[in-house]
Amino acid sequence: QVQLVESGGGLVQAGGSLSLSCAASGRIFRINPMGWYRQAPGKQRELVADITSGGTTNYADSVKGRFTISRDNAKNTVYLQMNSLKPEDTAVYYCNAHHYQPFSSTRWVDYWGQGTQVTVSS
C-alpha cells in the first residue's frame, strides 16, 4: 500500500501563484510516473502534469509555460509550481502515483491523494 499526502493549494487571485506538494509513503517499490490531475465541478478528471523517475515531464496544453512539475526521488515527493493562474485552473487537484507492485497480480496500480482545492478568483 502507498499513501499520498498532499499539501498546498488554497485561494489566489488571477495571475498569482501557488505550489502543491505530495509525499508518498508506505511500501514503495517504484513509482513511475508521479503526477497531478485535477477535476473541476461537472467535469472529468484530467491530467495536469506528470514526471518520470528519470525527470521526463508531460504537461496538459492548458498549463504549458505556466506550471512546472518536479520530483525528489529520494523523498518520493512530487511538486507542482503553478504560476500565472487563471480562473479556469480552479479545481480539486489530486496527486497520482503509478506504482509497481512486484508481488501483486496487478503489477502497476494507481494510488491517489485525497485532493486539495485550488481556487483562482478573477
C-alpha positions in Angstrom: 0.0 0.0 0.0 1.1 3.5 -0.8 -0.2 6.6 0.9 -0.1 10.0 -0.7 -0.3 13.2 1.4 -0.8 16.4 -0.4 -0.2 19.9 0.8 -0.6 23.4 -0.6 -3.4 24.8 -2.6 -5.8 27.5 -1.5 -7.3 30.7 -2.8 -5.4 33.1 -5.0 -6.2 35.9 -7.4 -5.8 35.5 -11.1 -2.2 36.0 -12.1 -1.0 34.7 -8.8 1.0 31.6 -7.9 0.5 28.6 -5.7 2.5 25.5 -5.1 1.5 21.9 -4.3 3.5 19.0 -2.9 2.7 15.4 -2.5 4.7 12.9 -0.4 4.4 9.2 -0.9 4.9 6.7 1.9 4.4 3.1 2.6 5.9 0.0 1.0 7.2 1.7 -2.1 9.0 -0.3 -4.9 8.8 2.1 -7.9 6.6 5.0 -8.8 6.6 5.9 -12.4 5.3 8.3 -13.3 4.1 10.5 -10.5 1.9 13.5 -11.2 -1.1 15.7 -10.7 -4.6 15.6 -12.0 -7.5 18.0 -11.5 -11.2 17.9 -11.5 -13.4 20.9 -11.8 -17.1 20.8 -10.9 -19.1 19.0 -13.6 -16.0 17.9 -15.5 -14.0 14.8 -15.8 -10.7 14.4 -14.0 -7.8 15.4 -16.3 -4.1 15.1 -16.3 -2.3 18.3 -15.4 1.3 17.1 -15.5 3.4 14.1 -14.6 7.0 13.3 -14.3 9.0 10.0 -14.6 11.7 9.0 -12.2 14.2 10.0 -14.9 12.8 13.5 -15.0 10.8 13.4 -18.2 7.8 15.7 -17.9 4.5 15.8 -19.6 2.0 18.7 -19.4 -1.5 19.4 -20.4 -1.5 22.0 -23.2 -3.6 24.3 -21.0 -0.8 24.6 -18.4 2.3 24.6 -20.5 4.6 27.5 -19.8 2.7 28.3 -16.5 3.1 25.2 -14.4 6.3 23.3 -13.5 6.4 19.8 -12.1 9.4 18.5 -10.3 10.2 15.4 -8.3 12.6 14.4 -5.5 13.0 10.6 -5.9 14.9 10.3 -2.6 11.9 11.7 -0.8 9.2 10.2 -3.0 7.8 13.6 -3.4 6.4 15.5 -6.3 5.8 19.2 -6.6 3.7 21.4 -8.8 4.6 25.1 -9.1 1.6 27.0 -10.6 2.2 30.5 -11.9 0.0 32.9 -13.8 -3.1 31.2 -12.5 -6.4 31.6 -14.3 -9.9 31.2 -13.0 -10.2 28.1 -15.3 -7.5 26.5 -13.2 -10.0 26.3 -10.3 -10.4 22.6 -9.4 -9.6 19.9 -6.9 -6.1 18.8 -7.6 -5.2 15.1 -7.0 -1.8 13.6 -6.7 -1.3 10.3 -8.5 1.4 7.7 -8.1 1.6 4.9 -10.7 3.2 2.2 -8.5 4.9 -1.0 -9.4 4.0 -3.9 -7.1 6.1 -7.0 -7.9 4.2 -9.3 -5.5 0.8 -8.4 -6.8 -1.1 -10.0 -9.7 -1.7 -6.4 -10.9 1.8 -5.2 -11.4 1.0 -1.5 -11.8 -1.5 0.2 -9.5 -2.6 3.8 -9.4 -2.8 5.5 -6.0 -4.5 8.8 -5.4 -4.2 11.6 -2.8 -7.2 13.0 -1.0 -7.3 16.1 -3.2 -6.6 19.7 -2.4 -8.7 22.6 -3.5 -7.2 25.3 -5.7 -9.5 28.4 -6.3 -8.5 31.2 -8.6 -10.6 34.3 -8.3 -11.0 36.8 -11.2 
